[in-house]
Amino acid sequence: MAGRRAPVTVVILAAGQGTRMRSKTIKLLHPVAGRPMVARLLDSVQALRPRKIVTVVGYQAEQVTEALADYSCSFALQKKQLGTGHAVLQAAKSIAAGPNSTLLVLNGDMPTLRPATLRRLLARHAKSGAALTLMTAQADDPTGYGRIVRDAEGHVARIVEQADATRAERAIQEINCGIYCARASLMLDALKRVKPNNSQGEYYITDAARALIERGEKVAAVAHSDTDELLGVNTRAELTRASKELYRRKAEELQTAGVTLLDPSRTWVEPQVRIGRDSVIYPDVILEGDTTLGQDCVVRSGSRVTDCKVGNHVEIKDHSVLISSRVGNGAEIGPFAHLRPGSTLGPKSRVGNFVELKKTTLGHGSKASHLAYLGDATIGPNCNIGAGTITCNYDGTHKHPTVLDSNVFIGSDTQLVAPVKVRKGAYVAAGTTVTEDVPAGALAIGRARQKNVKGWVARRNRK
């Protein structure tokens, strides 16, 4: 067995409520850098390309399953949470238990765990020939964690849970991190023999480790120097710590790749976001979800970009919000602009102060610079949308489209009552309410004639 790489089945323990979080929601669904913490762990696990991933669910099982719907994993139900060993046994039918099969068991509350750390554990396990290899760390405050008790020769003698530890054992600072790599057949056999002889009345994986040692099997431990990476998330404070760590890593990655972050400690870029070289990110910016930012872009302070595809040479000015939208090369956005889902900005287009787009396409070189709402609209290239323009797209029951062909000029304070079309090169005068299609090259005026009453002010003041 030593030195061989075996097919790996990963079991993720995600059934417990996590009461220390003091939440109605299971702790594993609390977001870390924008995604549920258990999903962050799955990101790392999938990088290993294992044979199979099984997530053991229990408390709020339906919600956990739904949150992980996009991941390639199966689920096993632990109806009663009777401990970690019992949880693994619920996944037994999905675990390949051949003589060369490896089982990797992970607690679901480790969102900062790196794929490289897991690869190191798998390699050490394969090389050692141990029945079980676990990962340990040194903790300044080991409260709440199982302790690693070693014999006189330094070998793992047993693992003691906090609740069952003696005073001397509680003083041990080497902790069990909840990461186990085992020969699948031996581990499953040991778990089936475990008895709940502890203060919690639960079936622990650690008891399986003790059983293996008593049978003369080798149990190895890999000490990891980065303790913070391995500590689980149990409280709101630890949740914040984990998010900060992932944001820190992402900032370091981006800076190495040629992106300028003016203040990384005040910039929140989620791990999956991609940013091109020579882009500049100002403080207090949030980039999240499935967002891609091209090269030579600038994102200024207070802006949030979520699930967007942004081209090259784009400037997003202060306090703009972009959600599920696409932005072409050389476009300018903001300040204080809002792109709602389904919006598309063509190359060199411009969306300015207090302009809101919803499910709208703005063509190449077109601009809406001030105080406009454009919803369910298709706007061609080289159009000008005046200040105060709105598309009246909702009739109280249905949404209707507005279509502007190329080179259209819309004057200020215009209402486009959908469904309506303004054809190529047409002009709409300021203050007009457009209720009918405007032909190409025409001028549309829809306002009352102005009347000046001479001497009116003087007469009013004499009263």
N, C-alpha and C positions, 0 to 999 in steps of 0.2 A: 504493500500500500504506500510506503514512504516514497515521496518524490513524485507521485502521480497526480494529475489533475482529474478530478472526477466530475460527472454531471451534478449540478447543484440545484436543489429545491430550496427556495426561500420561504419561510413562514414568518409572517409579520403579526405580532400580537396587538390587536386593536379592539379588544372586547370590553375593557374596563371603563368606568365612568370618569375617573380622575377627579375625586371629590375635592382635592386641594385647590383646584381651579375655581371652586365656588361659582359654578355656572350651570345653567339649565342644559347647556350643550356639552356633549362629550368632549373631553379636552383635545382629542386628536383632530377634531374639526376646527379648532381655533387656528386662525391663519398665522403663518410665519412667513414674513416677506411676501404676503399676498396670496399664499396657497395654504390649504390645511396642512398642519404639521405632518400628518401621516402621508400626504401626497409628496411633501418634500423628501421624506425618507424613500418613497417609491421611486422618485427621480434618481436617487443614488443606486438603488437596487437594480433598476432596469439597465443602468450602465454596465452591470456585470454580465448581462445577457444570460441569465440563469435558465435552466430547463423549464422551471415553473415557479410562479409566485402565488402563494396562498395567503390571503389575509383573513385572520380569525376575527369575526365580529360578534358582538353581543349586545351591549347597551347601545341603543339607537342604531341598530344594525342597518335599518333601511336608509337612514341618512348617510352613514359611512359608505355603504355600497353605492349610493347615488353620487357621492362626492368623488369616488374613484372609478366612475364609469368609463373614463377615457383611458384607463390603464389596463395593461394586459395582465390581469390577475384574476384568479378565481377566489371564491369566498367559502369559508366554513363557519358554521354558526355554533357559538358556545352559549347555550341557553342560560345556564347558570355559571357565573364567574367563580370557579372553584380553584383558581390558581393558574400559574403559567404552564405547569406540566399538563394539567387537564386541558388547557387551550391547545397545546400542540397535538394532543391526542385527537382533538376534534378534526384536525386536518390530516390525520394519518392515512386516510384513503387516497389522498392526493399526493402523498410523499412516496417517491420511488425508493424502495428499501433494499435494492440490490447490494451485493457485497462491495461495489465500487461507487455507491451513491453517497453524496454529501448533503447534509442538512444544515442550513444556515438559519438560525432563529434570531429575530430581532424584536426588541420592544418598539412599538410604533411611535414613541414620543421622542425620537432622536432626529430632529429635522436638520441638524448641522453635520450629520455623519457623511463623510466623504467616500466616494467610490474607491479611491486609492487605499483608504484605511481597510475597507472590506477585502480588497484584493490582497493586501498584505496578510490579513488574517487567514484567508483561504490558502495562500501559498505556504505560510508557516504550518498550518494544519496538515496540508498534504505532505510536507517535508518531514514532519515529526512522527507521523504514523500513529498519533494519539487517537483514542476513541472519541475524545472531546477536547476541543480547544476553546477557551473563553478569553475575552478581552478584559483587561483590568486597567485601572488608573489609580493614581495617588490623589486623594482629595483632602484639602485642608479641613473641610467640614464634611465628614462621611455620613452624617445623619440621614437616615432614610434608605441607605443602600446596604446591600449584603456585603459582608466582609470576607476577604480571602484569608483563610487560615492555612499557614504553611507549616510543614514539618521541619525537623532539625536540618534536613538537607536542602530546604528551600523549595520542595515540591508541594503542589497543592494537596492539602490534606482534606479540606472540606470548605464549603461555602455556608456562612451562617447569615440568615436574615436578621435585620435589625431587631424585630420583635422577639427573636429567639436567642439573641446574643447575650453572653455574659458581660459583666462590666469590663473585664479585660479585653474581650473580643470587640466591644464597641470602641475601644481606643485604637483599634487597627485602622490605618488610613488607606490601605489598599482595598479598593471597592470592586464589586462585580458590576459591570456596566450593562448587563442584559443583552450581550452579544455572544452567541454560542455557535460554534462550528463543530459538527459531529459526523461520525459515520452513522448514516441514517438508521441502519438496521439495529445497531447497538443502542442508540439513543431511544428508539421507539420501544425496544424490548425493556430497557431500564425504566422508562416512564410507566409502562404497564405494571411494573412491580412496586411502584411508589405508593406509600401509605401516608395519609395526612397527619403525621405525628408532629404537629407543631401548634403553636398558640392560635393560629388563624384557621386551623382545620382545612387547609388547602393543599393542593398537590403542586409542589414546586419543581421546576427544572433543576434547581440546585440539589434536590434530593436524588435526582437521577445521577448527578455528578458523583454524589457520595456512594451510590450503589455501584457505579462503575469502578470507583477506586477500591471498594471492598471486594470486588470481583477480580482485582489485580490488573484492571485496564488502566492505561495511562491517561491522565487528565492534565493537559498543558495549559499554560496561561501566557498570553502575549500582553506585556505591559505597553501601554500607549502613553507617549509623553504629553500629548495635547489633551489634558483632562477636560477642558471646556467643550471640546468636540463631542465627547462621549456622554456628558451628563444629560439626562432626560429633562423634559419640560413638565413641571408639575404645578407651577404657580404662575400668576400673571407676570410677576417680575422676571421669571425665567423665560417666559414667552417673549418678553421684550428683549432680553439678552440674546436669544436665539435669532430673532429678526435682525438685530444690530450686527450680529456676526455675519449673516448672509449678505447684508448690504455692504459690510466692510470688504468681504471677499470680492463681491462684484465690482466695487470701486477700484480695488487693486488690479483686478483683471482688465478693466477698461483702460486704466492709466497705462498699464503695460502695453496695451494694444494701440496706443496713440490717441486716446480720448482725453480731453481736458475737463477735469472736475474742479471747479474753483474752490469748493469746500466739500470734500467727501462726507464729512460728518453731518452735513445738512443737505445731502442729496440721497434720494431713495430710488435706486434702480433695482428692480427685481431680477433674480438670477437668469431668467430666460430671455430678457430683453437683449437685443443686438443693436450696437451703435457703431457707425463707420468712423474711420480715421479722421482726425482733425476736427471733429465736432467738439463743441464747447457747451458744457452744462453748468448753468449758474446755480447758486444755492436755492434751497427750498423748492426744488423740482422733484416731481414724482413721475417715474416712468414704469409702467406696470403691464402685466398681462402679456399677450402675444404682440409686442410692439417691436418694430424695426425702424431704426433711424439711420439715414444714409450718411454719407461723408460730408464734411464741411458744413454741418448744421449748427445752429445756435438755438438753445432753449433757455429762455430767460426766467427769472425768478417767479415763483408762485404758480408755475404752469403744471398741469397734470395731463399725461398722455397715456391712454389705456387702449390696448388692442388695436393699434394703428400701424399702417404702413406709410412711412414718411420717406420721401426721396432725398436726393442730394441738394445741398445749398439751400436748405429751407431754414427760415427764421421764424421761431415761435416766440412772440413777444410776451411780456409779463402778464401773468394771471389769466392765461388762456386754458381752456379745457377741451381736449380732443378725445372722443370716444368712438371706437369701431369705425374709423374713417380712413380714407386714403388721401395722401397729399403728394402732388407731383413736384418735380424738380424746380427749385427756384421760387417756390411759393412763399408768401409772407402771411403770417397769421397774428392777429392781435394788435395791441394789447386788449385784454378783456373780451376775447372772442370765444365762442362756444360752438364746436362742431359735434353735433349729436350723431348717433349711429346712422350709418348708411350714407354719409356725406363723402363727396369726392372733389378735391381741388385739382384742377389741371395745372400744368407747368406755368410758372410765372403769374399765377393768379394771386389775388389779394383779398383777404378778409380782415377788416379792421376793427376799430373800437366798437364794442358792444353790438357785434353782428352775430346772429345765431343762425346756423344751418341745421336742417333736419332732413335726411334722406334727399339731399340735393346735390346736383353736379354743377360745378362752376367751371366753365371752359377755359382753355388756354388764354392767359392774359386778361381775363375778365376780373372785375373788381367790385367789391361791395365794401366801401371804406368806413361807413359810419351807420350805427343805429338802425339795423335792418333785421327782419326775420324772413328767412327764405326756407319754406318747407315744401317737400314733395315737388321740387322744381328741377327742370333740366334747362340749364343756361349755357348757351353756346359760347364760342370764343369771342374775345374782344368786346365784351359787353360792359356797360357801366351801370351800376345799380345805385341810385341816389340815396342820400340819407333819409331815414324814416320810411323806407319802402317795406311793405309786407306783402307776402302771398297769403291770401285768405283761402286756405286750403281745406278748411273743415266746415261742413254745412250743418253740423250738429249730429249727423249720423255717419257720414262717409267722408274720407279724404279724397281730394281731387288734385290733378296735376296742373302745373303751370309750365309752359314751354316758351323759351326765348331763343330765337335763332341767333346767328352770328351778328355782331356789330350793332346790337340793339342798345339804345340809350333810354334809361328809365330815370325821369326826373325825381327830385326829392318829394317825399310825402305822397308816394303813389301806393294805391291799393290794387293789387292784381287779384280779382275775384275768380278763383278757379271753378271749373276748368276753363282755361283761356290760353291763347297762343299769340305771341308777338313775333311777327315774321321778320326776315332779314333786313337789317338796316333801318328799322322803324324807330321813331322817337315817341316817347310818352311824356307829355308836359307835366311839370311839377304840379302836385295837388290833384292829380287825376285819379278817379276810380275807374278801372278798366273792367268792364263786364262783358265785352265782346272781343273777338279776335281782331288784331290790328294787322292790316295788310303790309307787305314788304314796302319799305320806303315811305310809309305814311306817318303823319303826325296825329297822335291821339290826344284829344283834350276833352276832359269830362269834368268840368267844374262850372260853378255859377259865374255869370258875368259880374265883374266888380262895378259897384256904384259908389261915387264920391258925393257926399252931401255937403256942399259948401256952407260954412258958417255954423255948422251944427254944434261945435264945441262952445262958441260964444253964447249961443242961445241957451245951451244947457246950463252954463254957469250963471246966467241971469235969473234962473228960476229959484 
